[in-house]
Amino acid sequence: MSQMPKPLEVYANHLKTLGYEIEEREISIIARKEETQFVFATSDEPKYVMAATRYELNREMIEKNKLEVLEFVNTINSEDLHHLYIDLEEGNSFLAINWLFFGKYDKEDFTNFMREIEVLELEILAALVKSGFTKFFLE
């Protein structure tokens, strides 16, 4: 893994052991497994690693139900180490979710982190589908 920052190599190797296919980018990696896709990024001297995913939204439904959508996002944001945001600027219509893994790499801690975000991602997706706010994944 030549171009990505050195710390990401450790995370990429770990994600492979968890069954993810890895695509290297210049400053990040994309980890895919089944219908799940996360982008991981960090700096050369990481204090944290960020995992992110996003979903395309039904813009018309979002516009009609803005208050309900914002309440949904605020409720999710009040829980744990993740951050949701909606981008409706310049024709965009997607929901992004970011998670942060703080501290130095630790095999057990990172495995637990991945298990937690996989579960949280499924719970958030289920809530989105139930509410009718999503058209499912981008890409």
Order of alpha helices (4+ residues) and beta strands (2+ residues): alpha-beta-beta-beta-beta-alpha-alpha-beta-beta-alpha-beta
